[in-house]
Amino acid sequence: MLDTNAFDTATLRLFDEVARSGSFTAAAELLGYTQSAVSRRVAALERAAGGPLFERLPRGVRLTSAGHLLHRHAADVLDRLDRAGEELTALHRGSGGTLRVGSFATANADLLPATLRRFADRRPGVDLRVIEGLSPHLVERLHAGALDLAVISDYLVTPPGDLRLVPLLRDRLLVALPRDHRLAGEDDVDLRELAGERWIEAAPRGRPTLLLAACAAAGFTPRGGLRVAEWSGKFGFVAAGLGVTLVPELAARAVPSSLVLRRLRGQMPTRTVYAILPEPALPAATELAGMLGEWQACTTVTRM
């Protein structure tokens, strides 16, 4: 059985250079070895390979059949290692490699895609991978090393202390109403005026929500019963006049024209949105986090 442990990178590079130059002397000069050192290392490689790799000629050397076979594989290995080195250098410079980004669904309405478009223009060599999920699951994936950055909210999430948090914005919750609703023409709405409405929710019954907290502060318990997880479904139920729902300002751009959004009078329920990164973070992840923090000033949209 061949001793492939002898095929280390330095030996393969020496073997490749001898094969390309056809000379022990030329390879020694290029790589900074003595000619006798090259001869010894080639001899050791030939013993490991099970036979001669070069024919010794009056002037120089020539690959044997076994030498051609090994050189083909050695060239492939060295090429892959060189490419890996180039990609790692680009990754650590923030100009290449793969950036794995997680985000909760609402942030995918505008915040993340708008920012990723700008990031892709600035860093075209970075391959972007996006995963959608609930904030607790995204934090778990960060801990497992499966993500390089995530966009999360503090809603039902306690941000962990061993990851770096970058506050991005305070996301206000607005109320979505059908256009023919009695309060649709108001500039803002007192939550108590909606005490008799049916609320379209997604959270399982009994779990704390921003809606429950806001309604409790207003002095009533919201009337529920319709639980719809996806935003498109919630909008459909509201448009049909079957209830009203709270919509994060982050998702305002995705609200269809059949609905109107109205601010809630007084203290509006809000949540904090963060970028969260491991330590140390990839340069590309740090750069993207900074760009996400610029979104609020230039892109916030509220359809009124």
C-alpha positions as CSV (number, residue, x, y, z in Angstrom):
1,M,0.0,0.0,0.0
2,L,1.4,3.4,-1.0
3,D,2.4,5.9,1.8
4,T,0.3,8.9,0.7
5,N,1.2,10.7,4.0
6,A,4.5,11.6,2.2
7,F,2.6,13.6,-0.3
8,D,2.6,16.8,1.7
9,T,2.0,20.2,0.1
10,A,5.7,21.3,0.1
11,T,6.8,18.1,-1.5
12,L,4.0,18.3,-4.1
13,R,5.1,21.8,-5.0
14,L,8.7,20.7,-5.3
15,F,7.6,17.8,-7.5
16,D,5.4,20.0,-9.6
17,E,8.3,22.5,-10.2
18,V,10.7,19.7,-11.2
19,A,8.1,18.3,-13.6
20,R,7.5,21.7,-15.2
21,S,11.1,22.8,-15.5
22,G,12.6,19.3,-16.2
23,S,15.5,20.1,-14.0
24,F,16.4,19.5,-10.4
25,T,18.8,22.5,-10.6
26,A,16.2,24.9,-11.9
27,A,13.6,23.8,-9.3
28,A,16.2,24.2,-6.5
29,E,17.1,27.7,-7.6
30,L,13.4,28.7,-7.8
31,L,12.4,27.2,-4.5
32,G,15.5,28.1,-2.5
33,Y,16.8,24.6,-2.0
34,T,20.1,23.0,-2.7
35,Q,20.2,20.6,-5.6
36,S,21.1,17.7,-3.2
37,A,18.1,18.6,-1.1
38,V,15.8,18.4,-4.1
39,S,17.3,15.0,-5.1
40,R,16.8,13.6,-1.6
41,R,13.2,14.8,-1.4
42,V,12.4,13.5,-4.9
43,A,13.9,10.1,-4.0
44,A,11.8,10.0,-0.8
45,L,8.7,10.8,-2.8
46,E,9.5,8.0,-5.3
47,R,9.9,5.5,-2.5
48,A,6.5,6.6,-1.2
49,A,5.0,6.3,-4.7
50,G,6.3,2.8,-5.2
51,G,8.7,3.5,-8.1
52,P,10.6,6.1,-10.3
53,L,8.7,9.3,-11.1
54,F,11.5,10.7,-13.3
55,E,13.9,9.4,-15.9
56,R,17.3,10.8,-15.3
57,L,18.7,12.2,-18.6
58,P,22.2,13.6,-19.4
59,R,20.6,17.0,-19.2
60,G,17.7,17.2,-16.8
61,V,14.9,14.8,-16.0
62,R,11.6,13.6,-17.7
63,L,8.4,12.3,-16.1
64,T,7.8,8.5,-16.2
65,S,4.3,7.1,-16.8
66,A,3.9,7.0,-13.0
67,G,5.2,10.5,-12.8
68,H,2.7,11.8,-15.3
69,L,-0.1,10.1,-13.3
70,L,1.0,11.6,-10.0
71,H,1.7,15.0,-11.6
72,R,-1.9,15.2,-12.9
73,H,-3.3,14.7,-9.4
74,A,-0.7,16.9,-7.8
75,A,-1.5,19.8,-10.1
76,D,-5.2,19.5,-9.3
77,V,-4.5,19.4,-5.6
78,L,-2.2,22.4,-5.7
79,D,-4.7,24.4,-7.9
80,R,-7.5,23.7,-5.4
81,L,-5.3,24.8,-2.5
82,D,-4.3,28.0,-4.3
83,R,-8.0,28.8,-5.1
84,A,-8.9,28.0,-1.4
85,G,-6.2,30.5,-0.3
86,E,-7.5,33.2,-2.7
87,E,-11.1,32.7,-1.5
88,L,-10.0,32.7,2.2
89,T,-8.1,35.9,1.6
90,A,-11.1,37.5,-0.1
91,L,-13.4,36.3,2.7
92,H,-11.3,37.8,5.4
93,R,-11.0,41.1,3.5
94,G,-14.8,41.2,3.0
95,S,-14.5,41.2,-0.8
96,G,-15.4,37.5,-1.5
97,G,-16.6,34.3,-0.1
98,T,-20.1,33.4,1.0
99,L,-22.1,35.6,3.5
100,R,-25.0,33.7,5.2
101,V,-27.7,36.0,6.4
102,G,-30.8,35.2,8.4
103,S,-33.9,37.4,8.8
104,F,-37.3,37.3,10.3
105,A,-40.2,37.6,7.8
106,T,-41.2,41.2,8.3
107,A,-37.6,42.5,7.7
108,N,-37.7,40.7,4.3
109,A,-40.4,43.1,3.1
110,D,-38.0,46.0,2.6
111,L,-35.2,46.4,5.1
112,L,-33.1,43.4,4.1
113,P,-33.7,43.3,0.3
114,A,-33.1,47.1,-0.1
115,T,-29.9,46.8,1.9
116,L,-28.7,43.7,0.2
117,R,-29.1,45.4,-3.2
118,R,-26.8,48.2,-2.1
119,F,-24.4,45.7,-0.5
120,A,-24.3,43.6,-3.7
121,D,-23.4,46.7,-5.7
122,R,-20.6,47.5,-3.3
123,R,-19.3,43.9,-2.9
124,P,-20.1,42.0,-6.1
125,G,-17.6,39.3,-5.2
126,V,-19.6,38.2,-2.1
127,D,-22.0,35.3,-2.6
128,L,-25.2,36.1,-0.6
129,R,-27.3,33.3,1.0
130,V,-30.5,34.3,2.8
131,I,-32.5,32.2,5.3
132,E,-35.9,33.3,6.7
133,G,-36.9,32.2,10.2
134,L,-38.3,33.3,13.6
135,S,-35.8,35.3,15.7
136,P,-35.2,32.5,18.3
137,H,-34.4,30.0,15.6
138,L,-32.0,32.5,13.9
139,V,-30.2,33.0,17.2
140,E,-29.8,29.2,17.5
141,R,-28.3,29.0,14.0
142,L,-25.8,31.8,14.9
143,H,-24.8,29.8,17.9
144,A,-24.4,26.7,15.7
145,G,-22.2,28.6,13.3
146,A,-24.7,28.2,10.5
147,L,-25.1,32.0,10.0
148,D,-22.8,34.9,9.7
149,L,-25.3,37.6,10.6
150,A,-29.0,37.7,11.4
151,V,-31.7,40.4,11.6
152,I,-33.9,39.8,14.7
153,S,-36.4,41.6,16.9
154,D,-36.6,41.6,20.6
155,Y,-40.2,40.4,20.4
156,L,-40.3,37.2,22.5
157,V,-36.5,37.1,22.3
158,T,-33.9,37.9,24.9
159,P,-30.8,38.9,23.0
160,P,-27.9,36.7,24.2
161,G,-24.9,38.3,25.8
162,D,-22.3,36.2,23.9
163,L,-23.2,37.6,20.5
164,R,-22.7,41.2,19.3
165,L,-25.9,43.2,19.0
166,V,-26.2,46.2,16.7
167,P,-29.4,48.2,17.3
168,L,-31.0,49.1,13.9
169,L,-34.3,50.8,14.6
170,R,-37.5,51.0,16.7
171,D,-40.2,49.4,14.6
172,R,-43.6,51.0,15.3
173,L,-46.8,48.9,15.0
174,L,-49.6,50.4,13.0
175,V,-53.2,49.3,12.6
176,A,-54.4,48.0,9.2
177,L,-58.0,48.7,8.3
178,P,-60.2,48.1,5.3
179,R,-60.6,51.2,3.2
180,D,-64.3,51.4,4.0
181,H,-63.7,51.1,7.7
182,R,-65.4,53.8,9.8
183,L,-62.0,55.0,11.1
184,A,-60.1,54.8,7.8
185,G,-60.4,58.5,7.2
186,E,-58.8,59.4,10.5
187,D,-55.2,60.6,10.7
188,D,-54.6,58.3,13.8
189,V,-56.7,56.0,15.8
190,D,-57.2,55.6,19.6
191,L,-56.9,51.9,20.3
192,R,-59.9,52.0,22.6
193,E,-62.0,52.8,19.5
194,L,-61.1,49.3,18.2
195,A,-62.1,47.5,21.4
196,G,-65.1,45.8,19.7
197,E,-63.1,44.7,16.6
198,R,-62.0,41.2,15.9
199,W,-58.2,41.0,15.7
200,I,-56.3,38.9,13.2
201,E,-53.3,37.4,15.0
202,A,-50.6,34.8,14.4
203,A,-49.4,34.0,17.9
204,P,-50.8,30.9,19.7
205,R,-53.5,31.8,22.3
206,G,-52.1,32.6,25.7
207,R,-48.7,33.8,24.6
208,P,-47.7,37.4,25.4
209,T,-47.9,39.7,22.4
210,L,-47.5,43.4,21.8
211,L,-51.2,43.6,21.0
212,L,-52.2,42.1,24.3
213,A,-49.9,44.5,26.2
214,A,-51.1,47.5,24.2
215,C,-54.8,46.6,24.7
216,A,-54.3,45.9,28.4
217,A,-52.8,49.4,28.8
218,A,-55.9,50.8,27.0
219,G,-58.2,49.0,29.4
220,F,-59.6,46.1,27.4
221,T,-58.9,42.6,26.1
222,P,-58.8,42.2,22.3
223,R,-61.4,40.0,20.7
224,G,-59.5,37.3,18.9
225,G,-60.4,34.0,17.2
226,L,-58.8,34.4,13.7
227,R,-55.2,33.2,13.7
228,V,-53.4,33.6,10.5
229,A,-49.6,33.3,10.3
230,E,-48.7,34.7,6.9
231,W,-48.9,38.5,6.2
232,S,-50.6,37.9,2.9
233,G,-53.3,36.0,4.6
234,K,-53.7,38.6,7.3
235,F,-54.1,41.3,4.7
236,G,-56.7,39.2,2.9
237,F,-58.8,38.7,6.0
238,V,-58.7,42.5,6.8
239,A,-59.6,43.4,3.3
240,A,-62.6,41.1,3.5
241,G,-63.8,43.1,6.6
242,L,-63.3,40.1,8.9
243,G,-61.1,42.0,11.4
244,V,-58.2,44.3,11.8
245,T,-54.5,43.6,12.5
246,L,-51.3,45.3,13.7
247,V,-48.7,45.8,11.0
248,P,-45.0,46.6,11.8
249,E,-43.9,49.7,10.0
250,L,-41.1,47.5,8.5
251,A,-43.9,45.7,6.4
252,A,-45.6,48.9,5.3
253,R,-44.4,48.7,1.8
254,A,-46.0,45.2,1.4
255,V,-49.5,46.3,2.4
256,P,-51.9,46.1,-0.5
257,S,-53.9,49.2,-1.7
258,S,-57.1,47.7,-0.4
259,L,-56.0,48.5,3.1
260,V,-55.0,51.7,4.9
261,L,-52.5,52.0,7.7
262,R,-53.1,54.3,10.6
263,R,-51.0,55.3,13.5
264,L,-52.2,54.6,17.0
265,R,-52.8,57.6,19.1
266,G,-50.7,58.0,22.3
267,Q,-48.0,55.5,23.1
268,M,-47.6,53.3,20.1
269,P,-46.4,49.7,20.7
270,T,-42.9,49.2,19.3
271,R,-40.2,46.6,19.1
272,T,-36.4,46.9,18.7
273,V,-34.8,45.4,15.6
274,Y,-31.2,44.3,15.7
275,A,-28.4,42.9,13.6
276,I,-26.7,40.2,15.6
277,L,-23.3,38.8,14.8
278,P,-20.8,36.3,16.3
279,E,-17.5,37.5,17.7
280,P,-15.3,37.8,15.8
281,A,-17.5,38.6,12.8
282,L,-16.6,38.4,9.1
283,P,-15.7,41.8,7.7
284,A,-18.5,41.5,5.2
285,A,-21.0,40.8,8.0
286,T,-19.8,43.9,9.9
287,E,-20.1,46.0,6.8
288,L,-23.6,44.7,6.1
289,A,-24.7,45.5,9.7
290,G,-23.5,49.0,9.3
291,M,-25.5,49.4,6.1
292,L,-28.6,48.0,7.7
293,G,-28.3,50.7,10.3
294,E,-28.5,53.3,7.5
295,W,-31.9,52.1,6.3
296,Q,-34.2,53.9,8.7
297,A,-33.1,57.4,7.6
298,C,-33.4,56.8,3.9
299,T,-36.0,54.1,3.3
300,T,-38.7,54.1,6.0
301,V,-42.1,54.0,4.3
302,T,-45.5,54.4,6.0
303,R,-48.5,54.2,3.7
304,M,-51.0,56.7,5.0
